C-alpha cells in the first residue's frame, strides 16, 4: 500500500519493514544506478561512465525489461535492505542509500514533490546524458566515457 500524500512512511520504518510497493516507490527513476561502472583492479575504486546498461531506455531513464533484468543482465544487482546502505557505488541521491543511512528524502523526490518530473528538473535524471548503451561500445571505448557527475549531487538538487 502506498502512502497518502504527506505521509512519510520511509521515516517510520526500516527498509526491511517496507511493503513491496513502498520499496518500489522509493526509486526516483533517475537511472544513475543503471550506468556502467568500472572498477580499478588494483584499488577497487569505482568509476561511473555515461554509458547505459543494455536494458536502459535512455529517453525515460527506466529499465526496458525490469521484471527480467537479472536474467538478461548477469551483473545487474538487485538492491535489498541489507545492500542498500553498503553499496558505496550507489549515487549519493539514491533514496535507498539515504534511507539506509537514516536520512530523509530530498524535496525533489517524487514521493515528496508529488511529481515524477521533479527528478529531471533537479538535474538528477540521466535523461539526455547517456552517450551510448554498453552493447554499442568496446570496453576500451567505455573506459573513455568515465564521468564524475553520477557520483555527485547536482546543484539544482541542493537548492532549497
C-alpha positions, 0 to 999 in steps of 0.5 A, a space after each residue: 500500500 502506498 502512502 497518502 500524500 504527506 505521509 512519510 512512511 520511509 521515516 517510520 520504518 526500516 527498509 526491511 519493514 517496507 511493503 513491496 510497493 513502498 520499496 518500489 516507490 522509493 526509486 526516483 527513476 533517475 537511472 544513475 544506478 543503471 550506468 556502467 561502472 568500472 572498477 580499478 583492479 588494483 584499488 577497487 575504486 569505482 568509476 561511473 561512465 555515461 554509458 547505459 546498461 543494455 536494458 536502459 531506455 535512455 529517453 525515460 531513464 527506466 529499465 526496458 525489461 525490469 521484471 527480467 533484468 537479472 536474467 538478461 543482465 548477469 551483473 545487474 544487482 538487485 538492491 535489498 535492505 541489507 545492500 542498500 546502505 553498503 553499496 558505496 557505488 550507489 549515487 549519493 541521491 539514491 533514496 535507498 542509500 539515504 534511507 539506509 543511512 537514516 536520512 530523509 528524502 530530498 524535496 525533489 523526490 517524487 514521493 515528496 514533490 508529488 511529481 515524477 518530473 521533479 527528478 529531471 528538473 533537479 538535474 538528477 535524471 540521466 535523461 539526455 546524458 547517456 552517450 551510448 548503451 554498453 552493447 554499442 561500445 568496446 570496453 576500451 571505448 567505455 573506459 573513455 566515457 568515465 564521468 564524475 557527475 553520477 557520483 555527485 549531487 547536482 546543484 539544482 538538487 541542493 537548492 532549497 
